Amino acid sequence: MASNTTLSNARILVVDDEPDLRTLYELTLLREGYRVETAGNLAEALQHLGERRFDVVITDMRLPDGLGLELIQQLRAQQRPERCVVITAYGSAENAVESLKTGAFDYLTKPVDLKQFRSVIASAVQDPAPRPTAVGRAGSPLPESSDAVLQRLVGESDSMRRVKERIVKVARSMAPVLVHGESGTGKELVARAIHANSHRTGSAWVAVNCSAIPESLLEAEFFGSKKGAYTGSTQDRVGFFQAASGGTLFLDEIGDLPLSMQSKLLRAIQERCIRPIGSSQEEPVDVRIISATHKDLSLEVLAGRFRQDLYYRLDVIEIEIAPLRERREDLPALCQTLLRRIAFEAGIPVPTLSKAGLEQLSQDPLPGNVRELENLLQRAVALSDGDELQLELTARQPLTQDASFLDSGPTPLDDDQTTIPSDLQSHLDTQERDILIQALRETGFNRTAAAARLGLSQRQMGYRIARLNIVTPHSGELSDESL
Ligand SMILES: Nc1ncnc2c1ncn2[C@@H]1O[C@H](COP(=O)(O)OP(=O)(O)OP(=O)(O)O)[C@@H](O)[C@H]1O
């Protein structure tokens, strides 16, 4: 029986033309304590809906007099509050994605696994408002109020307002969201706001930086492993999917996931099951996936670096965050918030930024976006000796290319583009190393500034520096000559 009486009072409409299945769903739901009504086709369903309000409508996709999708469309058009769960035929990914795009809360694939069925319905009937008694799990922060997280997202430009509206709109469904924007634009903050505004807010939030995990460890990190699965594994290990169970899994830098892992992720999303390494058992998983990238994934698909089917699965709802240089009207509010945060952490009075300083900032391309702005202000606060902040903007060329230039074509360092390298990986590594070193030199070995110039996050920069074995003067081991 469902443990929460308010949830078990929920009223559910089941729409399916197969009497056996209808009865199976009905009995399963009645056993959970829900109030259930059934319909065998669209017309009957609409009749029930005309008579009363339901909490959840579960509908088969194919009905004798139309599609389950039409039911969702009608409910949305009438702005009805019912959450819809669609049951689609096995292998019809298009239908599942289409129903999520139309506004379904979630979908289930035939043959329906009853455990999964119960868990999806339990999610759908939950009160969307954050539950006051909910507590964060070990390893996940206590849930923040939905408003508090949205308010942390500073900016009232048209594009920021659209982002915030979209967050609220999509938060309540299970549909995967892809957040796209340059490095430092606030993709993780947006993903967190979606989680905080969803009914999953009391459950785990697990953020994973796909570019920071070595390829050989990815499968174990994502799906976990059983004791003895490999040398040295002395106990079962929980993967990201299990850790995020009931909550949200945020896959940052999804464009950097190697192809081999992309197919495993696709399978986990499609089947909603994972198999830990060393286990013979599949485990059902209930996670909402939000992914983020600074890359244009459609170009990555064309270049053969990203699986089209996975792209299609992840990009059900897209949220685009504009770079800071395209929403300069957000700069004053952002500076104010960031300065307040910096001053609070340093335990000092909030410094002021002069009009001239703000003007200076608004002329700067700020390729590292809000993160770069944050670092810049942090440096200014640390170096200031008076009330007014002195900004140190790095002299640089106006930004003419976005960060994806590293991946999408020859760079000026390609002096011999006609020769095909015999070892592509080491050729690319050498080029990447040269670019990184050049950026580090030109920024006085300031990793943050170099990362910002290259459109990389600090984590990505750190990972690349380690991978390519670059020793910077700050590491105190070798001098400039070693570069
Ligand atoms: N609109 C905003 N209002 C307030 N702070 C912001 C905003 N956007 C970004 N930030 C701050 O800027 C920093 C970078 O944000 P975040 O990590 O979310 O960016 P990102 O796009 O995920 O970066 P990356 O792609 O490099 O991982 C964080 O400290 C975040 O709090």
The ligand as an SDF file (V2000), in Angstrom:
LIG
                    3D

 31 33  0  0  0  0  0  0  0  0999 V2000
   22.4450   34.1160  -14.2090 N   0  0  0  0  0  0  0  0  0  0  0  0
   23.3070   33.9060  -13.2170 C   0  0  0  0  0  0  0  0  0  0  0  0
   23.1150   34.5130  -12.0280 N   0  0  0  0  0  0  0  0  0  0  0  0
   23.9840   34.3390  -11.0060 C   0  0  0  0  0  0  0  0  0  0  0  0
   25.0720   33.5800  -11.0720 N   0  0  0  0  0  0  0  0  0  0  0  0
   25.3120   32.9450  -12.2310 C   0  0  0  0  0  0  0  0  0  0  0  0
   24.4350   33.0750  -13.3570 C   0  0  0  0  0  0  0  0  0  0  0  0
   24.9380   32.3400  -14.3530 N   0  0  0  0  0  0  0  0  0  0  0  0
   26.0480   31.7730  -13.8920 C   0  0  0  0  0  0  0  0  0  0  0  0
   26.2820   32.1130  -12.6210 N   0  0  0  0  0  0  0  0  0  0  0  0
   27.4320   31.7230  -11.7880 C   0  0  0  0  0  0  0  0  0  0  0  0
   28.5330   31.5570  -12.6700 O   0  0  0  0  0  0  0  0  0  0  0  0
   29.2790   30.4060  -12.3360 C   0  0  0  0  0  0  0  0  0  0  0  0
   29.2670   29.4510  -13.5150 C   0  0  0  0  0  0  0  0  0  0  0  0
   27.9680   28.9130  -13.6570 O   0  0  0  0  0  0  0  0  0  0  0  0
   27.7230   27.3820  -14.0870 P   0  0  0  0  0  0  0  0  0  0  0  0
   28.7440   26.4850  -13.4570 O   0  0  0  0  0  0  0  0  0  0  0  0
   26.2910   27.0680  -13.8700 O   0  0  0  0  0  0  0  0  0  0  0  0
   28.0520   27.5270  -15.6470 O   0  0  0  0  0  0  0  0  0  0  0  0
   28.1590   26.3880  -16.7610 P   0  0  0  0  0  0  0  0  0  0  0  0
   27.5630   26.9530  -17.9880 O   0  0  0  0  0  0  0  0  0  0  0  0
   27.5880   25.1070  -16.2170 O   0  0  0  0  0  0  0  0  0  0  0  0
   29.7250   26.2710  -16.9430 O   0  0  0  0  0  0  0  0  0  0  0  0
   30.5800   25.0660  -17.5950 P   0  0  0  0  0  0  0  0  0  0  0  0
   30.0430   24.8170  -18.9560 O   0  0  0  0  0  0  0  0  0  0  0  0
   31.9420   25.6410  -17.6510 O   0  0  0  0  0  0  0  0  0  0  0  0
   30.4520   23.8920  -16.6610 O   0  0  0  0  0  0  0  0  0  0  0  0
   28.6510   29.8270  -11.0840 C   0  0  0  0  0  0  0  0  0  0  0  0
   29.3200   30.3070   -9.9530 O   0  0  0  0  0  0  0  0  0  0  0  0
   27.2330   30.3580  -11.1280 C   0  0  0  0  0  0  0  0  0  0  0  0
   26.6940   30.4600   -9.8350 O   0  0  0  0  0  0  0  0  0  0  0  0
  1  2  1  0
  2  3  1  0
  2  7  2  0
  3  4  2  0
  4  5  1  0
  5  6  2  0
  6  7  1  0
  6 10  1  0
  7  8  1  0
  8  9  2  0
  9 10  1  0
 10 11  1  0
 11 12  1  0
 11 30  1  0
 12 13  1  0
 13 14  1  0
 13 28  1  0
 14 15  1  0
 15 16  1  0
 16 17  2  0
 16 18  1  0
 16 19  1  0
 19 20  1  0
 20 21  2  0
 20 22  1  0
 20 23  1  0
 23 24  1  0
 24 25  2  0
 24 26  1  0
 24 27  1  0
 28 29  1  0
 28 30  1  0
 30 31  1  0
M  END
$$$$
